[in-house]
Amino acid sequence: MVTRKQPAPVKKLVWRITEAAPLGEFVDPHAVAPKPEPALPEATVSTGGWVVSSFELLHGADVTEGYDTVPGDLFDLLFAAPAPPPKPPGAA
């Protein structure tokens, strides 16, 4: 005669949404819930850095190009007016 083995007990899990897991997670209903870690204090002093950069990207930044920083001769050399196109042959 063949004897049948008893199936292993299935561990029961439940889906739970908590503050620590706002999207939910599977947890053991008989397990002790871990204590939440205390919240870190908010930073009150900021020296800028990425925060200032992000704020400027969000609200726009004022850009001023000072033309007086480049000497006039160099400016004219770099941004000279284009030469007129050559006249076609036979044109008056």
C-alpha positions as CSV (number, residue, x, y, z in Angstrom):
1,M,0.0,0.0,0.0
2,V,1.2,3.5,-0.9
3,T,1.3,6.1,1.9
4,R,0.9,9.7,1.0
5,K,3.0,12.4,2.6
6,Q,1.2,15.2,4.2
7,P,1.8,18.5,2.3
8,A,4.1,21.0,4.0
9,P,2.2,23.8,5.7
10,V,1.8,26.9,3.5
11,K,3.1,30.1,5.0
12,K,0.2,32.6,4.9
13,L,1.1,36.1,3.7
14,V,-1.1,39.1,3.5
15,W,-0.8,42.3,1.4
16,R,-0.5,45.3,3.7
17,I,-0.2,49.0,2.9
18,T,1.7,50.9,5.6
19,E,3.4,54.3,6.0
20,A,6.7,52.5,5.5
21,A,5.4,50.8,2.3
22,P,2.8,53.1,0.7
23,L,2.6,50.9,-2.4
24,G,2.0,47.8,-0.2
25,E,4.0,44.7,0.5
26,F,3.5,41.0,1.4
27,V,3.9,40.5,5.2
28,D,3.5,37.6,7.6
29,P,0.4,38.4,9.7
30,H,2.0,36.7,12.8
31,A,5.3,38.5,12.6
32,V,6.0,41.5,14.9
33,A,6.0,44.7,13.0
34,P,9.4,46.6,13.1
35,K,9.3,50.0,14.8
36,P,9.6,52.8,12.4
37,E,12.8,54.8,12.4
38,P,12.6,58.4,13.7
39,A,12.4,61.0,11.1
40,L,15.5,63.0,10.4
41,P,15.3,66.7,11.3
42,E,14.8,69.1,8.4
43,A,17.8,71.1,7.2
44,T,17.3,74.8,8.1
45,V,20.4,76.2,6.5
46,S,21.1,75.9,2.8
47,T,24.2,77.2,1.1
48,G,22.7,76.8,-2.4
49,G,24.4,74.3,-4.7
50,W,21.9,72.1,-6.6
51,V,19.0,73.7,-4.7
52,V,19.6,77.1,-6.2
53,S,20.3,75.6,-9.6
54,S,17.0,73.6,-9.5
55,F,15.1,76.7,-8.4
56,E,16.5,78.7,-11.3
57,L,15.7,75.9,-13.7
58,L,12.1,75.9,-12.3
59,H,11.5,79.6,-12.3
60,G,13.9,80.8,-15.0
61,A,17.2,82.5,-14.7
62,D,18.2,86.0,-15.7
63,V,21.2,86.0,-18.0
64,T,23.1,89.2,-18.8
65,E,25.7,89.2,-21.5
66,G,28.1,92.1,-21.1
67,Y,29.5,93.1,-24.4
68,D,32.0,95.3,-22.7
69,T,34.0,92.3,-21.5
70,V,35.4,91.7,-25.0
71,P,37.6,94.4,-26.6
72,G,35.9,96.1,-29.6
73,D,38.6,95.1,-32.1
74,L,38.3,91.4,-31.1
75,F,34.5,91.5,-31.2
76,D,34.6,93.0,-34.7
77,L,37.1,90.4,-35.8
78,L,35.0,87.5,-34.5
79,F,31.6,88.8,-35.6
80,A,32.4,90.7,-38.7
81,A,29.7,91.5,-41.2
82,P,29.5,88.9,-44.0
83,A,31.2,89.7,-47.2
84,P,28.8,90.6,-50.0
85,P,28.2,87.7,-52.5
86,P,30.3,88.0,-55.7
87,K,28.5,89.5,-58.7
88,P,27.7,87.0,-61.5
89,P,29.8,87.5,-64.7
90,G,28.3,89.8,-67.2
91,A,26.2,91.8,-64.6
92,A,26.5,95.5,-64.7
